[in-house]
């Protein structure tokens, strides 16, 4: 068997080449002919439609399944092998034993070397290659997820630090505002105290003036009356 490997791109959005969901051309043409396929009324997807979805969005799942189908097609080896047998079985979409026997009989009519052993060996090749691709993109996806989680962690730490700094500034401003309010209230008390002292001095000034003028006037009166 050939040793061609998968050449899939676009299984993950925003890859290094900047492509998304890009279909890759097959490495070799399909060898399937009318004599190696069961008749079918309408096209049937290579893979079953009841794949467990888990938490995957249906549109994302459909896109990834399509990529796997395209990748599987790109692995098709020259001549009749497991790929053509697989397509024939899925065309009928049945697990009935007679279907498998009929498919093997038709395959051997195309290539006498086809047997249960060769089909299983060839199937192992496809499974291995699919596992390799899955592992590669699983690791790539996990790396991207870890990178995203680290970015979120860093952003949270930065935002928390900024919030703490702002809260500290707010507390400082509140303390300063409270001190200014106290200072404002003390200004009123100080004003009253200073104003009282000034008023007393003004009154004392008036009283002193009156007193000295009264004394002087008494002398003036004495001069007028006694001389």
NORJONOR-V758440 format. One record per pair of residues at least 6 apart in sequence whose ideal C-beta (glycine too) atoms are under 6 Angstrom apart, sorted by sequence separation. I is the first residue (numbers start at 1). J is the second residue. D is the distance in Angstrom with one decimal. If there is no record, write none. Layout:
i: [I;I]
j: [J;J]
d: [D;D]
This chain:
i: [108;13;76;92;107;53;10;9;10;10;10;9;89;88;8;7;47;85;4;46;80;80;80;85;82;82;81;82;21;30;44;23;26;27;26;31;36;44;24;28;38;37;40;75;32;38;37;38;75;32;11;8;8;6;36;2;1;6;1;8;11;6]
j: [114;20;83;99;114;61;19;19;20;21;22;22;103;103;24;24;65;107;27;69;107;110;111;119;119;122;122;123;63;76;90;70;73;74;74;79;84;93;74;78;88;88;91;126;84;91;91;92;129;87;67;67;71;71;110;77;77;129;125;133;137;133]
d: [5.2;5.1;4.5;5.2;4.4;5.7;5.3;5.4;5.4;4.3;4.0;4.7;5.7;4.8;6.0;5.2;5.9;5.6;4.9;4.7;5.8;4.8;4.4;5.6;5.2;3.7;4.6;4.6;5.4;5.3;6.0;5.1;5.7;5.4;4.6;5.6;5.2;5.6;6.0;5.9;5.5;5.3;4.6;5.9;4.9;4.8;5.7;4.7;5.8;5.9;5.1;5.9;4.5;5.0;5.3;5.5;5.8;5.6;5.7;5.9;4.9;4.5]
